[in-house]
Structures are given as C-alpha cells and as structure tokens.
C-alpha cells in the first residue's frame, strides 16, 4: 500500500516540464534583449534632440563671434571655446607630468604601505563629487586672489584629471616587460635613465591614450567651474581673469527663459559632444591598434 | 648617484603629494564648515529648516532629496543594467553586435552632465508634466521623479560595465556544468551566473550609486530648486549637490557660507564611504577597479 502511495508523488516530481521550461527560457531571453536594447535607447533619443536642435544654431559666426546681449540676434561662443581650451591646457600642464610620475611610482612599487595607501587615496580622489572640488578650489584660490580666475578652473579640473592619469599610466607601465628594465640595469644604466629613456618612451602611446581619455572626461565638467572660472561674456586669455567655458555657457543658457539662448545652448552642446566623441573614438581606435 | 637619489625621492614624493591633496581637501571642508559644525553640532543632519534670515540651517531636506533621487534612480536603472550585462556578458559575448552596443554604452557615459540637464529641461520636463497632469498630481514637470529618470540614464553605463565584466569572469566550467545537468539558459543564469557574480554586480551598483549621489548639473537643472522637504516622488526639491550649485554664490554672511560648505562635507563623506565599500568588494573578487 505504501509503495503505491509513493509512486504518484514521484511521478509528479519528475514529470517532464520541457515545454514550460523552454517557454520560460525563450521569454527570459526576449526580456533581456528588450530591456537591454531599451537601455541604450536614451542615447539615440538624446543625440537626436542635440543634433536636430543644435545643427541649426551652428554656423561660422556662431563659432567665431562673441555673445550678444538679450534681444540682439546672432552672436556666438568663441569666448567659451577659447576659455575651454585655456582651462584644459592649464589642467593638462598641471596634472599630466605629475600624474605620470605618480603612475611610475605605483607601477615600480607594486606592494608596500606607501603605494597601497596612495592607491586608496587616488580612489578617494576619484570618487569626490566634482562640485565639492569646486568648493575647495574656491577657498584655496578664488578667496586669496579675490577674483574668479581661469587658473582656479584649470586647477580644479587638474584635480579631477589626476586620478585618471595616474591609474592609466600605472596600468600601461605594468604592461612593460620587466626584462627591458632588468636588461638596462644589468648594463649599468642608472635607474632614472632607465625609467626616463627606456620605460617611459616604450609606453608613451598608452600613456597618451590615458591623457586623451582624461581630457574627454573633464571637457564637459561644469560643476567645478561654477565657482572658479565662473564665466565671462568677453574674450579672455589672461589666466588670472575669469573665463567662460563651453559647459558653463550651456548651463547659463539652459537656465534662461529666452528661446534664442536655449537654441545657442543646443548648438554649444553639439559642439561639445562632437569634441568629446572624437576624443573617445581616437582613444578607442588607438587601443585597438595596440 | 645624486641624480638617482633625487629621482627616487621625486617618485615617492608624488605619493605624499597625492595623500596631502586628499587630506587638504578634507581639512579645508572641515575648517570652512567649522562655524556651522560648532553652532548646530549633529542636529545639522536632522534639521529640515534652511533659513538664512534667522540663521538656522539644517541639511535634512537636502539629504532626503539626495537619497530619494539616488535610490529611485537605482530602482529604475538596475533592471536595465542587468539586462545589458546579460546581453553582452552572456548571450552575445563576441561579435559585431556586442561591440557596437558596447560602444553606445560607453558613449552614454561620456555625454556631459550639463547636456543631460539641457535635454532634461527641454524634453523630459514637458513629458513628465504631461504624465503628471494625466495621473492627477500637481504638474510641476521638474522634481524628484524627473531628476531620478535623468540620473538613472546617467548611471546605467557604470553599473552595466562592471556587471558585464563580472559576468564574463564566471568560469566556463561552471556554465558547462549547469548545462550538463540539463538546465536551460535561463535556469543556468539564475542558478549559476547570478550567485557567482552577485557581489560584483552589487559593487557596480554601489559605484553607480556613488555617482548618483554626487551628480550635480543635470539634477540642478531639473529638480526645481525648492527648499522644502519633498512630500511625494513628484515634488520639486533640492539635493546636496544641487543646492550648492544653485545657491553657493548667494551665501550671505559667514554662517550661511559655513553651512553651505558643511553640505559639501556631508556629500564628501557619504560618497567616499559608498565608493570605498564598492572598491573593497571589487578588489576582493579580483576584478579591476574602473579607471
């Protein structure tokens, strides 16, 4: 009697449910594909609006003229373009040589208290919200000088670039075969000559990619510039005066109630996105060649 | 010999400079915020009043705004980022399709925050206003919900790219073993891939949370800049970052300025803790922290 009681229950347990499982599998795959493709859809929607609204605003005058007061039509963004170039040049100058040296140190000292502490700090630095860096640079540079300056903006972006440059340099240098260094040292070449003349040149391409990536990341940063570079409707190349930058211009125009200014914000967005995408694509094609 | 010594000192010197820099950022915030810290003590974190006229400042309104937008953004973005991760880490690991989608995910991450903000103002806010008047809540358009949608789009590439990597790290032996006992792809993913990759996926989600908490420009443009505790997810409000961005330059008086700086300090501490946890998890499972 007991055996006949057990048999039906095992039958229900092991009854093949292939059809249901197959359907579940197909449904799951469909769900993954639909959600996955929906997730990249915003990219196309945003690009569509930027291109449609921005393309009409861009012409030679837009790229070469200064902005005009409200009410006057026309006007351009040359002050922001020059300002962005100036700020980026400053931040590259300040962060790249230092960042590469720090990358060399970390790659040369893979273990050790100092290097792991430094790696931790680099991660902390990278996680600090950009607006917080803006606030600190305001108290470090803007308050003592008593003026918003391009220099303060450049330093703020340099702090943001630094962790990216350090990490990418370290990674690239780790890929250099240790035999290269050992060979040079065995021949009696001094340590600094080995590093500066052999190791760094052999990984220059990779380091350069890292720098370009870092520039692409900071070129669109607005928050650190709000209280440092501040913005300026006139053309300025003096590092001790406030300058405008493309993202600052977009922010200020995006807040404005005027239709014509909103259009200029779209135009400036298109210019900024084209610059950033070109940098990204350049890095990507370099990586794939390496 | 001397040149060599100088060179070695310079190299290790860079380490000290990095540490000094981070310590300097922190100390500057503490010193700048000190009048406010001394005045309000811990109550600063729980006080919902922000009154420059009476000199009474509390961060609770903005902390609630920050947590609300960020967690809402996570809830929206996690299903999509898991789907992308399974698509590129499991179903289509190689080939043209996966490379192209991957490029778009990376490009999504490289769109500047302020451009998301402009798009938010011009496209998303009117759309949300339409939804709001349809479902019968006050149609502000701007507010927590709008900010959360923008944030969800912005942080998706961060959690997705880490999830792709950890799903690829799942050993193929385990996958084969799953198939060998007769599991379908779905069963294999749910019972083999997810348990194995769980902590890494979680770390990626935390990392994207860190991004959401500190995100400034896009949120500032669409959140409404209102100094009131949000009542629903459709209320306008402010986050820690957005209130700093829109009101820091208007700070009048030293206590007001110090309170502003203390908001930045609170933001710094929260994001640093969240990121430290996620980096620890990533290091423990042997993955690469993203550059």
Interface residues (C-beta under 8 A of the other chain):
Chain A: X21 X22 X24 X25 X28 X29 X31 X32 X33 X34 X35 X36 X37 X38 X39 X40 X42 X43 X45 X46 X49 X50 X53 X98 X101 X102 X104 X105 X106 X108 X114 X115 X117 X118 X121 X122 X123 X124 X125 X126 X127 X128 X129 X130 X131 X132 X133 X135 X136 X138 X139 X140 X159 X162 X164 X166 X167 X168 X171 X190 X191 X192 X195 X210 X213 X216 X217 X219 X220 X221 X222 X223 X226 X227 X247 X250 X251 X254 X255 X262 X265 X266 X269 X272 X273 X276 X277 X280 X284
Chain B: X3 X4 X7 X8 X10 X11 X12 X14 X15 X17 X18 X19 X21 X22 X24 X25 X28 X29 X32 X79 X80 X81 X82 X83 X84 X86 X87 X88 X91 X101 X103 X104 X105 X106 X107 X108 X110 X111 X112 X113 X114 X115 X116 X117 X118 X119 X121 X122 X123 X153 X156 X160 X184 X185 X186 X187 X189 X210 X213 X214 X215 X216 X217 X221 X241 X244 X245 X248 X249 X260 X261 X264 X267 X268 X271 X272 X274 X275 X276 X279 X289 X291
